[in-house]
Structures are given as C-alpha cells and as structure tokens.
Amino acid sequence: MIFQRTVPQRLSLQPLPDKFADFLRTFAFTGAGGATAAESVEIATPFLSQPLGWVPKVSADVAVEAFDKARAVQPEWHELGVKKRAKIIEKFHDLVLSNRELIMDLVQLEMGKARSGAFDEVTDVANNARYYAGQAPRLLRPQKKRGGMPVLTTTYLHHDPKGVVGQISPWNYPFSLGIADAIPALLAGNTVVAKPDSHTPFTMLLIAHLLSEAGLPDGVFTVVIGSGGVVGSAIAENCDFLMFTGSTATGKILAEQVSKRLVGFSAELGGKNPMIVAKDANLDTAVRAITHACLSNTGQLCVSIERIYVEHDIYDEFCEKLAEAFQSQKLGGALNWKHQVGSLVSASQLETVQEFVDDAKAAGARVLTGGKARPDVGKYFYEPTILLDVPDSARLLREEVFGPVVYIQPVADLDEAVAAANDTCYGLNSSVFAAPKTAWKIAPRVQAGSVNINDGYVAGWASVDSPIGGYKESGVSRRHGAEGLYKYTEPKTIAQQRGFPIWGPRCLPQKAWSKVLSRSLSLGKKTGLLR
C-alpha cells in the first residue's frame, strides 16, 4: 500500500490526482536515487488508528547517489539563468494555491494540526515563492562596486551558486519548511537534496511532484527518506551547504560535521520564546492574538510563545482573560475549519508535554487551566494549558516544551520584564504587547532574532523581505530577505584595471607616486569622494 485513498468519512481525503498517485508509486518502488530501497517506513497519522501508508527508507549509499546526480545536473541548472528559474518557481506558486485543499489534507493527516495551521503553510510557501521569484533576478544581477582607483578600476560583484545544498527539515511544518528554504537555493542556481522527517514524508513527496509539474528538471530537487543518523549524516558529509531546522542539540552535531569540511551552515534551532505584556496594553484586543501565539500548531513550532511576563497591575485580569480564551478553544481532528487546536504529532510528543507539566506541578506550579491529555478527542490531544507560580527548579521554566503549554509570571515593571525575557540561552522569537509608544521603546532591548509588537510571531515571520533567525543557541545565519538568498551563494569579485596599475604608472618613480597617492587619499577623505 503506497497511500490510502479512503479514510473514515469525517476525515474524507479528496481523491489523489492520478499524476501524484503515479509519482508516489514510482518513488516507493525505485527509491530516491533510482536504486531499490531495501527497507520501508510505515507512516502513522495522529487522526487514524491505521497507518497512512509507507515509503522506502534509503541507505547512505542511495543518499550519496542522489548527491552524485544532483551534482551532475547542477551546472546545467545554473546555466539556465535566473529568469528562467524564476518562471518555474512562479508556476510552482500557482500550483501551490490551486492544490491548497490537497496540501492541507495531507499536512493535517501526517502531522495532526488544525486546518488553519495547515493553511498557514500554504500561504507561507506562496509568499516565499512569490517574493524570491520576483527579487532573485535583481539580487543576483552583477552589482557594480566602487573600484580600487576611481575611473581606472571597474569592479563587479557576482554571486555563484554553492553547488548542491543539503536540507534537513522537521515534522512540525512539513510543507513550509520542506520547500520555503529551498526556493532561494534553487533560484540561486543550486540543486537540492532534501530529507524530510520520517513522520511527514508524503508532504515532501507532494512538494517534489508540484515542482516537477512546474517544470523543474529531474535531479534538481531530490527527496531522500531515512533516519537522521544514516541519511542525515550522509547529507552533512556530501553537501556544499547545509540548511537545517530542528533542535539545538542536533544542530550542534551537524554543525560539527560540516565544519570539518569547511562547508557553510544555516540553522534555525530551538527557542523558549518570551512575551512581555505592559499595563498599557489593550487586553481585550491582545488576548485573541496571544492565544494564537501560544496555541498555533498546538504549540509545536520553534517561534511559539512559552513564557509571558505581565506587569503586576494587570496580572490578575490578564490571567483571567487568557484562561477564558484557552478554555474556549475547540479541539478536534477533522479535515475542516471547525477546530482551533489540533493534535500533537505522536505518542512520544504527548508523553514529553505531560512530563514537563507533571514536573512543574510536582515542583509547586499551579495549573490555571488545562494540564491533561484528552484521549476522548483523539489519541494525542492535549488541553491548552496555563501554569502559574512556576518555581526555578521546574524544567519548563527554561526548556522548550513544544506543546500547548505556557506559564505566566508577574513582574514589577518593564525593566524586570526585559531582564527576564533575556535570561535564557535562546533568542529566536519574542513579543511585546503594549501601547505602540511603549512597545517601540522595549522591542530593541529584547535579545531575539524577531520581536513582534502586538502580535505573537506572524508579523515578523510573514515579513519575508526582512531576515529572521536566532540569537545565542537559537540558530546560525538567517532565512528570508536578501540574506536568505545570498547565503546559498559564493560572492565573487571581478575587477578590471585600465590605464596603469594601482601601484603607479611606468613613467613615475615609486617614491613620487607614493606622495601623489597619499595626497589623493587625503583629498578623497576630505571631499567624501572615497568614502
């Protein structure tokens, strides 16, 4: 069985397009690199008791074959030119939007999130595809730079592709993180070998299918499915640049692997993201946004808010309002728009969340709302949870839970709130809810790659023209913006010298030329011509 075409009526999956079904069959029987896969991995779904299907688990040798093929086709892909590459990504953008229902169905079935969270992935990918397809031709155009000697030196900056980019993506946003980072890599002229998490391979295969439908040549984007220890290591050992999204612990291991080969590395890692709520915030307006910031994707996202610091004057009122909002959230596992909170991805993730909450309770924390699993809703569901009075000894005070759990802590003033927000080894995302004048004073003081004012994370994340990433142990390099494209390139300076060399004309002695050059440099500084 490659993919189940029928599921219980309440989870009715629309019929698979014939081309995609054929694509899955071909992949399953041949493996990513064209070799027969000796093993398969069964794909569970949080919504159903029976498996969703199976895919081949490739060996390290097959992963290396995928790199060999990607490396062979990369020069031709680069020679195609950025404008033609952009046309393919534009077509992919259109296919994403026209196939959004199938994408959302598949993301929900594999990962268990609510429909709104699945749609977030569709819009994020479309947003990135549109932005980079429109900007890449301009950003990758040779750029004229100031030469070593005015008039006589002409200098241009070129951006060459790295070669073959390895990508390792997580299960929590299988569509968005499966392709959004690869889009600028492809536009820069690289080929990509991508490993999805074993929980969510079908979504990655759908990505590959849509790219093929958009006109992407064979071998330019290759999917390899397998364990991190085998396939992930093979990617780290063979790529020309590595893009990784996942835990800080795994990121450190991969960084060490690629650094030994002097290969570039970009990573978005863990976070323990803070929110500051000032006493001049509009609580009625804020609570809805804060609920989304904490519970979107059932809290299973690196930028989710897990700790909230509230000025003492409004602490009681805020706790009451947020508890009511959490309690009003509808939990459910259907392929429709009726529920706000979906399932956790697996039994192990449910166990992890429960362990964090139980540890905090045992240490003296108080549960304001939630705090337990909901097997009556589905096998991996967990109630939206707020904890108060969390002591220093509790693990969740500083460790990432990755679930629908948040704690609230009162602070005397905003200085204490900023200090508490920054007291962490992480620095990925943060949020400030306050009157705009207050918020714009606080935001620059928070040590995080993105600070959202009167929003949890979406405002910063959706601003794709501006780079985002992590401080401290939350990441290396950036995604989005020009930086998110240029990291996949090697900058190359091409300079032409005319007339006579910078070290002086033949007719002038070196001592005399040194005086002329020194005076010219001083004059250039005074006039601003050489700044």
C-alpha positions in Angstrom: 0.0 0.0 0.0 1.5 3.3 -1.1 -1.2 5.7 0.1 -4.6 5.1 1.4 -7.2 6.6 -0.9 -10.1 6.2 1.6 -10.3 7.2 5.2 -13.3 7.5 7.6 -16.0 9.8 6.3 -15.4 12.5 8.9 -11.8 12.7 7.6 -12.6 12.3 3.9 -9.4 12.9 1.9 -10.2 14.2 -1.6 -9.1 11.8 -4.3 -5.5 11.9 -5.1 -4.6 13.4 -8.5 -3.6 10.5 -10.8 -0.2 12.1 -11.6 0.6 12.4 -7.9 -0.5 8.8 -7.2 1.7 7.6 -10.0 4.5 9.7 -8.7 4.2 8.0 -5.2 4.2 4.6 -6.8 7.3 5.3 -8.8 9.1 6.8 -5.8 8.2 3.9 -3.5 9.4 1.2 -5.8 12.6 2.8 -7.1 13.9 4.9 -4.2 15.1 8.5 -4.3 18.3 7.8 -6.2 17.0 5.2 -8.6 18.1 2.2 -6.6 15.7 -0.3 -5.0 15.1 0.5 -1.3 15.6 -2.5 0.9 13.6 -1.1 3.8 10.3 0.8 4.2 8.9 3.0 6.9 5.3 2.9 7.9 3.7 6.4 8.2 1.3 6.8 11.2 -1.3 9.6 11.4 -2.5 11.2 14.6 -6.0 11.1 13.4 -6.4 7.4 12.5 -5.7 4.0 14.1 -4.4 2.5 10.8 -1.2 3.7 9.0 -1.5 6.3 6.3 0.9 4.3 4.1 4.6 3.5 3.7 7.6 4.9 1.9 11.1 3.5 1.3 13.9 4.2 3.7 17.0 4.7 1.7 20.5 3.8 2.7 23.5 6.1 2.9 24.7 4.8 -0.5 21.4 5.8 -2.1 21.7 9.2 -0.5 25.2 9.6 -1.9 23.9 8.6 -5.4 21.3 11.4 -5.0 24.1 13.9 -4.5 26.0 12.5 -7.5 23.0 13.1 -9.7 22.3 16.5 -8.2 26.0 17.5 -8.8 25.9 16.3 -12.4 22.8 18.4 -13.3 23.7 21.5 -11.3 25.8 23.2 -13.9 23.0 22.9 -16.5 20.5 24.2 -14.0 22.7 27.2 -13.3 23.3 27.9 -17.0 19.5 28.0 -17.5 19.6 31.5 -16.0 17.9 33.1 -13.0 15.0 34.5 -15.1 14.0 31.1 -16.4 14.5 29.5 -13.0 12.2 32.2 -11.6 9.5 31.3 -14.1 9.5 27.8 -12.8 9.1 29.0 -9.2 6.3 31.3 -10.3 4.5 28.3 -11.8 5.1 26.4 -8.6 3.5 29.3 -6.7 0.4 29.0 -8.8 0.2 25.2 -8.3 0.5 25.6 -4.5 -2.5 27.8 -4.4 -4.6 25.7 -6.9 -3.8 22.5 -4.9 -4.2 24.0 -1.5 -7.0 21.7 -0.4 -4.9 18.6 -1.1 -1.9 20.1 0.6 -3.9 20.9 3.7 -5.4 17.5 3.8 -2.0 15.8 3.6 -0.4 18.1 6.2 -3.2 17.5 8.6 -3.2 13.8 8.2 0.6 13.4 8.6 1.1 16.0 11.3 -2.3 16.4 13.1 -2.6 20.1 13.1 -5.8 22.1 12.8 -6.9 23.3 9.3 -5.9 26.9 10.0 -2.4 25.8 10.8 -2.2 23.8 7.5 -3.4 26.8 5.6 -0.6 28.9 7.2 1.8 26.6 5.5 0.2 27.2 2.1 0.3 30.9 2.4 3.9 30.9 3.8 5.2 28.9 0.8 3.3 31.0 -1.7 4.6 34.2 0.0 8.2 32.9 -0.2 7.9 31.7 -3.8 6.3 35.0 -5.0 8.9 37.1 -3.2 12.0 35.3 -4.3 10.9 34.7 -7.8 10.3 38.4 -8.1 13.5 39.5 -6.3 16.1 36.9 -7.3 16.7 38.3 -10.8 17.5 41.7 -9.3 19.5 40.4 -6.4 21.6 38.0 -8.5 22.4 40.5 -11.2 26.1 41.5 -11.2 26.4 44.6 -9.0 28.8 47.4 -9.8 31.0 48.3 -6.9 33.5 51.1 -6.2 36.8 50.2 -7.7 40.3 50.4 -6.1 41.0 53.5 -8.2 38.3 55.9 -9.4 37.8 55.7 -13.2 40.7 53.3 -13.8 39.3 50.3 -11.9 35.9 48.8 -12.8 34.6 46.3 -10.2 31.5 44.0 -10.3 30.2 41.6 -7.6 28.9 38.3 -8.9 27.1 35.6 -6.9 27.8 32.0 -7.9 25.8 29.0 -6.5 27.3 26.9 -3.8 26.6 23.7 -5.7 24.4 21.1 -4.0 22.5 22.2 -0.9 21.6 19.6 1.6 18.3 20.3 3.5 17.1 18.6 6.7 13.6 19.7 7.7 11.4 18.8 10.7 7.9 17.4 11.0 6.1 20.4 12.6 5.8 22.4 9.3 6.3 19.7 6.7 5.2 21.8 3.7 6.5 25.2 4.7 9.9 24.0 5.9 10.1 21.4 3.3 10.4 23.9 0.4 10.4 27.6 1.6 14.2 27.4 2.4 14.9 25.5 -0.8 13.3 28.1 -3.0 16.1 30.7 -2.8 18.7 27.9 -3.0 17.1 26.8 -6.3 16.8 30.3 -7.6 20.5 30.9 -6.9 21.4 28.0 -9.2 21.9 25.3 -6.7 20.4 21.8 -6.7 18.9 20.4 -3.5 18.9 17.1 -1.8 16.2 17.2 0.9 15.5 14.9 3.8 12.1 15.2 5.5 11.3 13.9 8.9 10.1 10.3 8.9 6.7 11.4 10.3 5.9 13.6 7.3 7.4 12.2 4.0 4.3 12.3 1.9 4.1 16.1 2.2 7.7 16.3 0.9 6.9 14.0 -2.0 3.9 16.2 -2.9 6.4 19.2 -2.9 8.6 17.3 -5.3 5.6 16.4 -7.5 4.4 20.0 -7.7 8.0 21.2 -8.6 8.1 18.6 -11.3 4.7 19.8 -12.6 6.0 23.4 -12.6 8.9 22.3 -14.9 11.8 21.7 -12.5 14.2 19.3 -14.3 14.9 15.9 -13.0 17.6 15.7 -10.3 17.4 19.4 -9.3 15.3 18.7 -6.2 15.7 15.1 -4.8 14.0 13.6 -1.8 15.8 11.1 0.4 13.9 9.5 3.3 15.6 7.8 6.2 17.0 8.2 9.7 19.0 11.2 10.8 21.9 9.0 11.8 22.2 7.5 8.4 20.7 9.8 5.8 21.2 13.0 7.8 24.8 12.2 8.2 25.2 11.4 4.5 23.8 14.8 3.7 26.1 16.6 6.1 29.1 14.7 4.7 28.3 15.4 1.0 26.6 18.7 0.7 28.2 22.0 -0.3 26.0 23.9 2.1 23.6 22.6 4.8 20.2 24.1 5.7 18.8 22.6 8.9 15.8 23.3 11.0 15.4 21.4 14.3 16.7 21.1 17.8 19.7 22.9 19.1 21.3 19.6 20.2 21.1 18.1 16.7 22.1 21.4 15.1 25.4 21.3 17.1 26.1 17.8 15.9 25.5 18.7 12.3 27.5 22.0 12.6 30.5 20.0 13.8 30.2 17.6 10.9 30.1 20.3 8.2 32.6 22.5 9.8 35.2 19.8 9.5 34.8 20.1 5.7 34.7 23.9 5.8 31.2 23.8 4.5 28.6 26.6 5.2 25.8 26.0 7.6 22.4 27.7 8.3 20.2 26.6 11.1 17.0 27.6 12.9 17.1 25.8 16.2 15.2 25.8 19.5 13.6 28.6 21.4 12.0 29.5 24.7 10.2 32.5 23.4 9.1 35.3 25.8 6.2 37.7 25.6 6.0 41.0 27.6 2.6 42.4 28.4 2.7 46.0 29.6 0.0 47.6 31.7 -1.0 50.0 28.9 -1.8 47.1 26.6 -5.4 46.7 25.3 -6.1 43.3 26.9 -9.4 42.7 25.1 -7.6 43.0 21.8 -4.4 41.3 22.9 -5.9 38.1 24.3 -7.0 36.8 20.9 -3.6 37.4 19.4 -1.8 36.0 22.4 -3.9 32.8 22.3 -2.9 32.3 18.7 0.8 33.0 19.6 0.7 30.2 22.2 -1.6 27.6 20.6 -1.0 27.8 16.9 0.1 24.4 15.6 -0.7 23.1 19.1 2.4 24.9 20.3 4.7 22.7 18.1 6.7 25.5 16.4 10.0 27.0 17.2 8.6 30.5 17.4 5.7 29.7 19.7 5.3 31.8 22.9 6.0 29.6 26.0 6.5 32.3 28.7 4.6 35.5 29.5 5.8 38.3 31.7 3.0 40.6 32.8 3.2 43.9 34.8 1.8 43.3 38.3 -1.0 45.9 38.0 -2.8 43.9 35.3 -1.6 40.4 36.2 -4.9 39.0 37.7 -7.1 40.5 35.0 -4.8 39.1 32.3 -4.7 35.6 33.8 -8.5 35.5 34.0 -9.0 36.7 30.4 -6.3 34.4 28.9 -7.7 31.4 30.8 -11.1 32.0 29.4 -9.7 32.3 25.9 -7.8 29.0 26.3 -10.8 27.2 27.6 -12.9 28.4 24.6 -10.6 26.8 22.1 -12.2 23.9 20.2 -10.0 20.7 20.0 -10.6 18.3 17.1 -9.1 16.2 14.4 -11.1 16.6 11.3 -10.2 18.0 7.8 -12.4 21.1 8.3 -12.3 24.5 9.8 -14.3 23.8 12.9 -11.4 23.4 15.4 -8.7 25.8 16.6 -6.4 23.3 18.2 -5.2 20.1 16.6 -3.3 17.1 17.8 0.2 16.6 19.0 2.2 14.7 16.4 2.9 11.5 18.2 2.7 9.5 21.4 6.3 10.4 22.3 5.5 14.1 21.9 2.4 13.7 24.1 4.5 12.0 26.7 7.1 14.8 26.6 4.5 17.5 27.1 2.9 15.6 30.0 6.3 15.1 31.7 7.0 18.8 31.6 3.7 19.7 33.2 3.9 16.9 35.8 7.4 18.0 36.7 6.3 21.6 37.1 3.3 20.6 39.3 5.5 18.4 41.5 7.8 21.3 42.0 4.9 23.5 43.1 3.5 25.1 40.0 -0.2 25.8 39.9 -2.4 24.8 36.9 -4.7 27.7 35.9 -6.3 25.7 33.1 -5.7 22.5 31.2 -2.9 20.3 32.3 -4.0 16.9 31.0 -4.3 14.8 27.9 -7.7 14.4 26.0 -8.0 10.9 24.7 -11.7 11.5 24.4 -10.9 13.8 21.5 -8.1 11.8 19.9 -5.1 9.7 20.8 -2.5 12.6 21.0 -4.6 15.5 22.1 -3.6 17.7 25.0 -5.5 20.6 26.6 -4.3 24.2 26.2 -2.5 24.7 29.5 -1.6 27.7 31.6 0.7 27.4 34.6 1.3 29.9 37.4 3.9 30.2 40.2 6.4 28.0 38.3 9.5 27.6 40.5 13.1 27.8 39.3 13.5 24.1 39.7 10.9 23.2 37.1 12.3 22.1 33.8 9.8 24.0 31.7 10.9 27.3 33.2 13.8 27.3 30.8 13.5 24.2 28.5 11.4 24.2 25.3 8.2 22.2 25.8 7.0 22.2 22.1 3.3 21.9 23.1 0.2 23.9 24.1 1.7 24.9 27.4 2.6 28.4 28.6 3.4 29.9 32.0 2.6 33.4 33.2 4.8 35.4 35.6 4.1 38.8 37.2 6.9 41.5 37.1 7.2 44.8 39.0 8.0 46.8 35.9 9.1 46.6 32.3 12.8 46.6 33.2 12.3 43.4 35.1 10.3 42.0 32.2 13.1 42.7 29.7 15.7 41.2 32.1 13.6 38.1 32.5 12.9 37.8 28.8 16.7 37.9 28.0 17.6 35.5 30.8 17.9 32.4 28.5 20.3 30.6 26.3 17.9 31.1 23.4 16.9 34.1 21.3 14.7 33.1 18.4 11.4 35.0 18.7 9.7 37.3 21.2 6.7 39.5 21.5 5.6 42.8 23.2 2.0 43.7 23.8 1.8 47.4 24.8 0.7 50.8 23.6 2.9 51.5 20.4 4.9 54.2 22.1 5.8 51.8 25.0 6.4 48.8 22.7 8.9 50.6 20.4 11.0 51.5 23.4 11.0 47.9 24.7 11.4 46.0 21.5 15.1 47.0 20.7 16.1 45.8 24.2 14.9 42.2 23.7 17.6 39.8 22.6 15.9 37.8 19.8 16.1 37.5 16.1 12.5 38.8 15.8 10.5 41.0 18.1 6.7 41.3 17.3 4.7 44.2 18.6 1.1 43.4 19.4 1.5 40.1 17.6 3.0 36.7 18.6 5.1 35.7 15.6 3.2 36.1 12.3 4.1 39.7 11.7 7.8 39.1 11.7 7.6 35.7 10.0 5.5 37.0 7.2 7.7 40.0 6.5 9.8 37.9 4.0 11.8 41.0 2.8 13.5 41.1 6.3 15.8 38.4 7.6 14.9 36.3 10.7 16.8 33.8 12.7 18.2 33.2 16.1 20.5 34.8 18.7 22.6 32.6 21.0 21.7 28.9 20.7 18.7 29.5 18.6 20.4 29.5 15.3 23.1 30.4 12.8 22.6 32.6 9.7 19.2 33.9 8.6 16.3 33.0 6.4 14.2 35.5 4.4 15.3 38.7 2.7 18.4 39.1 0.6 20.4 37.3 3.3 18.2 34.2 2.8 19.2 34.1 -0.8 22.9 35.2 -0.6 23.7 32.5 2.0 23.4 30.0 -0.8 25.9 31.8 -3.0 29.7 32.4 -3.2 30.4 36.1 -3.7 32.9 36.7 -6.4 34.6 40.0 -7.2 35.7 40.7 -10.8 37.8 43.8 -11.2 39.3 45.3 -14.3 42.2 47.7 -14.2 42.8 50.2 -17.1 45.4 52.8 -17.9 48.1 51.9 -15.4 48.2 49.7 -12.3 47.3 50.9 -8.8 51.0 50.7 -7.7 51.7 53.5 -10.2 52.5 54.4 -13.8 55.7 53.3 -15.5 56.9 56.9 -16.0 56.7 57.9 -12.3 59.2 56.7 -9.7 57.7 54.8 -6.8 58.6 57.5 -4.2 56.9 60.2 -6.2 53.9 58.0 -6.8 53.5 57.3 -3.1 53.3 61.1 -2.5 50.7 61.5 -5.2 48.7 58.6 -3.9 48.8 59.8 -0.3 47.6 63.3 -1.2 44.9 61.8 -3.3 43.7 59.7 -0.4 43.7 62.6 1.9 41.8 64.7 -0.6 39.3 61.9 -1.2 38.6 61.7 2.6 38.1 65.5 2.9 35.8 65.7 -0.1 33.9 62.5 0.6 34.7 61.0 -2.8 36.5 57.9 -1.4 34.0 57.2 1.4 
